[in-house]
């Protein structure tokens, strides 16, 4: 909970319908949450193999030593042996570079991440190098959402909606041609259309 202001925690508690919190109560809550978060981040990854892994990063503003700075929160999501998605790890870097990604992936491997066949992420060069170094033998695929965002950033704002709709239709039609009308194919097409509707 390092870097989260008392005011933001108080606002969150009020949103949940509870009364306000004093600074000491926020501090106690933060201590309890810190231990829970650390337990989650260091747990063994024993539900593997994790065949598919998604990696992503989000830049956020955080208070550090009395100053507000930008930090990068990274997250790894995997599909476990039961076929369910699972958050594998979360970490915070000062900048999104290859060394940070390499350290993050090394910690996941040390905790039990193994037999990864495919990693999906954006095309950050440091991230791609870290994947090749820490997860040898796994294939890499560019995330469709990141690809679409890059395309939309290249077209004029007035045509972005049209291009986004075309990209979604193109992707769905490719999936329909590939999987046809089989039950599993329909499920895959439905999942992709749901995700792309949320994104666009």
N, C-alpha and C positions, 0 to 999 in steps of 0.2 A: 504493500500500500504506500510505499515511499513515493512522495511527490504529489499525492492527492490531497487537496485542500480540505480543511475542516468544513468550510462552507458547502463544498460539493457533496461531501458525505452527509451533512445535515439535510441538504436538499433531496438527496436520494431517500433518506429515511422518511422525510415528510411525504414524498411521492408514494411510498409504500403504505402510507396511512398511519404512521407512528408519530409520536410527538418529536420535538426537536431533540438534539443531542448536544451535550456540553463538550468542550475540548477534551476533557479527561475521558469521557465516554468514547469519543471518536478514537482517541489514542489506544484505549483498551481493545476496542473492536479491531483496529488495525493490527495490533499484536496477535490477536487470535486468527485473523485472516492470513497474516503473513506465514504463520506456521502451517495452516491448511494448504495454502498455495505452494509452499516449499515441499510439503509432503506429496502433493499432486505432481509437481515438476520433477521430483526425484524417484517416483515410483518405478518399479521394474516393468518393462514392456513385455509381458509374458503371454499376451493373447495373440501373438503372431503365428505364422508369418504375416507381415504387412505387405501384401502384394503391390498395392497402389498407395502412393504418398503424395499429398498436395502440400506445397510450401508457399507461403505468402508473407508479406510484410505490410505494416501499416505505420505511417509516421504520425506521431502524437506529440502534443506539448505537455511537458512535465516540469514540476518544480524541483530544482536540485540546488542545494546550498543557497537558497534564497533567490535564485534566478529561475526564470522560465526558459527551458531549452527544448529543442526538438530531439526526440528519441525515436528509435525504430523498434516496434514490437513485432516479433516474428512468431509464426505459428506453423506447426506441422500437424496435418490431419492424415490418418491412415485408415485403410480398410482392414479390419482384423480377420482372423480365420473363420469367424462366424458370418462374415459379410457385412458387418456393421461398421459405420464410421466411428472413429475414436480420435480425440485430441491426443496426440503423442507428446507434444511439448510446446512450451511458450517461453520466450526469452526477450530481453530488452537489450538493444545495442545503442551506442551513441551514433553510429552511422551504419548504413547497409553496405558492407564491403565483403570481400571474399573471406577474409580472416574470421569475421564474426559468423558468417554462414558455416564455415568449416568447423569452427568450435561448436556451434549449435548441433550440427549433424554428427560430429564425433561424440557428443554427450548422448545423443539418441542411440547411436550404435552401442555405446558402453552400457546403456540401460536395457538393451535387448533387441533393438531394431535390426531385423535381418531379412534376407531373401526378398528384397524389394525388386520388383520387375519393372515398374514404371514410376517415374517421378514427374509430376505436373507442376509447372511454375511459370513465372514470367521469364523473360530472356535476359535477365541481369547476368553479365559475364562472370562476376565473382561467384554468384550462386551456382551457375552451371559448372564452373571449375571445382567448387566445393562438392557438388554432387558426384562428379567424376572421381574425385579424390576419396571421398568418404563412403560412397555407395558404388563400388566398382561392379560392373556387370549389369547395372540397372539402365534401362533406356530412359530418355528424357523427352517430354512433349511440352510444347508451348501451350499455356493455358488459353483456352478460347476466349474467355472474358477479357484477358489482357490484350489479346490480338485484336479483338473488336474495338476495345477502347483506343488502341493505337491507330486503327483505321479511322475511327470517328474524329480523332484529333487532327487528322490530315485533311479532312474535307471541310468545306465552308459550313459554318454554323446553321445556315438556312437549309442545308440538305442533310444534316446529321440524322434527323428522324427517319427520313426516307432510306438512307444507307443502312441504318440500324435494322429497320424492318426487313430490308432485302437480305442482310447477312443472316438474320434469324431464319427466314424462309429457306435460304440456300442451305444452311446447316441442317434444318429439319428434312428437307428433300433428300439430301445426301444420306441421312440416317434411314429414311424410308426405303430408298433404293437398296441400301446395304442390308437391312434387316427384314424388309418385306412386311408381311402381316402376321408374323409369328408372335406368340404371346410375349416372349422375352423381348423381341424387337419392339413391340408396341410399348412395353414398359420403359425401355431405353429411350424411345422417342418421346414419351410423355415426360420423363425426367428431364431430358434436355430442353424441351419446350418450356417446362416449368421454371428451370433455372434461367433460361434466356429471357423469359417474360419478367422475372424479378430483376434481372440486370438492366434491361432496356426500359 
